[in-house]
Amino acid sequence: MSTELYRVPEVSCGHCVKAITDELTKIPGVADVTVDLEQKTVSVTHDGTVTDAQLRDGIAEAGYDVAA
């Protein structure tokens, strides 16, 4: 398993958590998604077959931008 961490400055509420989690868990290979509202981060654990672009696209599809 691999884990990626993204900083997502706009996350601020339960709706944000649900939207991001729902989009990322649709991606085959994603095992777990943790959104930390205080730290403004999204941690994604996956089986290694998922690309960075897929994860970033999933966050974008939920309506949020990953910080550079």
C-alpha beads as a LAMMPS data file, in Angstrom:
LAMMPS data file: protein, C-alpha beads

68 atoms
67 bonds

1 atom types
1 bond types

-500.0 500.0 xlo xhi
-500.0 500.0 ylo yhi
-500.0 500.0 zlo zhi

Masses

1 110.0

Atoms # bond

1 1 1 0.000 0.000 0.000
2 1 1 1.055 3.561 -0.724
3 1 1 -0.117 6.795 0.856
4 1 1 -0.240 10.214 -0.778
5 1 1 -0.805 13.474 1.102
6 1 1 -2.288 16.578 -0.521
7 1 1 -2.793 20.057 0.895
8 1 1 -6.292 21.303 0.018
9 1 1 -6.750 24.810 1.497
10 1 1 -10.497 25.084 0.793
11 1 1 -11.617 22.133 2.967
12 1 1 -13.583 23.470 5.914
13 1 1 -16.627 21.323 6.739
14 1 1 -18.292 17.942 6.710
15 1 1 -19.622 18.542 3.200
16 1 1 -16.034 18.977 1.984
17 1 1 -15.035 15.707 3.635
18 1 1 -17.960 13.813 2.078
19 1 1 -17.484 15.279 -1.404
20 1 1 -13.758 14.493 -1.529
21 1 1 -14.142 11.062 0.055
22 1 1 -16.975 10.108 -2.303
23 1 1 -14.982 11.082 -5.408
24 1 1 -11.719 9.458 -4.371
25 1 1 -13.272 6.179 -3.255
26 1 1 -14.739 5.781 -6.768
27 1 1 -11.190 5.307 -8.073
28 1 1 -10.277 1.605 -8.326
29 1 1 -7.378 0.825 -6.004
30 1 1 -8.136 3.504 -3.386
31 1 1 -8.354 1.793 0.013
32 1 1 -8.793 4.724 2.413
33 1 1 -9.307 8.496 2.372
34 1 1 -8.748 10.726 5.406
35 1 1 -9.542 14.439 5.298
36 1 1 -8.071 16.555 8.121
37 1 1 -10.032 19.805 8.361
38 1 1 -7.630 21.390 10.845
39 1 1 -4.513 20.667 8.786
40 1 1 -6.354 21.132 5.457
41 1 1 -4.956 17.883 4.104
42 1 1 -6.237 14.826 2.268
43 1 1 -4.451 11.516 2.807
44 1 1 -5.133 8.719 0.322
45 1 1 -4.035 5.126 0.835
46 1 1 -4.053 3.015 -2.319
47 1 1 -2.721 -0.226 -3.758
48 1 1 -0.009 1.416 -5.888
49 1 1 -1.905 1.235 -9.182
50 1 1 -3.407 4.712 -8.754
51 1 1 -1.600 7.680 -10.295
52 1 1 -1.044 11.116 -8.817
53 1 1 -3.058 12.577 -11.714
54 1 1 -6.046 10.335 -10.915
55 1 1 -6.035 11.471 -7.292
56 1 1 -5.661 15.136 -8.184
57 1 1 -8.450 14.777 -10.747
58 1 1 -10.695 13.182 -8.113
59 1 1 -10.131 16.073 -5.726
60 1 1 -10.816 18.524 -8.570
61 1 1 -13.984 16.641 -9.517
62 1 1 -15.190 17.170 -5.942
63 1 1 -14.680 20.909 -6.496
64 1 1 -11.395 21.544 -4.707
65 1 1 -7.884 22.519 -5.735
66 1 1 -4.675 20.867 -4.531
67 1 1 -2.122 23.442 -3.372
68 1 1 1.164 23.527 -5.247

Bonds

1 1 1 2
2 1 2 3
3 1 3 4
4 1 4 5
5 1 5 6
6 1 6 7
7 1 7 8
8 1 8 9
9 1 9 10
10 1 10 11
11 1 11 12
12 1 12 13
13 1 13 14
14 1 14 15
15 1 15 16
16 1 16 17
17 1 17 18
18 1 18 19
19 1 19 20
20 1 20 21
21 1 21 22
22 1 22 23
23 1 23 24
24 1 24 25
25 1 25 26
26 1 26 27
27 1 27 28
28 1 28 29
29 1 29 30
30 1 30 31
31 1 31 32
32 1 32 33
33 1 33 34
34 1 34 35
35 1 35 36
36 1 36 37
37 1 37 38
38 1 38 39
39 1 39 40
40 1 40 41
41 1 41 42
42 1 42 43
43 1 43 44
44 1 44 45
45 1 45 46
46 1 46 47
47 1 47 48
48 1 48 49
49 1 49 50
50 1 50 51
51 1 51 52
52 1 52 53
53 1 53 54
54 1 54 55
55 1 55 56
56 1 56 57
57 1 57 58
58 1 58 59
59 1 59 60
60 1 60 61
61 1 61 62
62 1 62 63
63 1 63 64
64 1 64 65
65 1 65 66
66 1 66 67
67 1 67 68
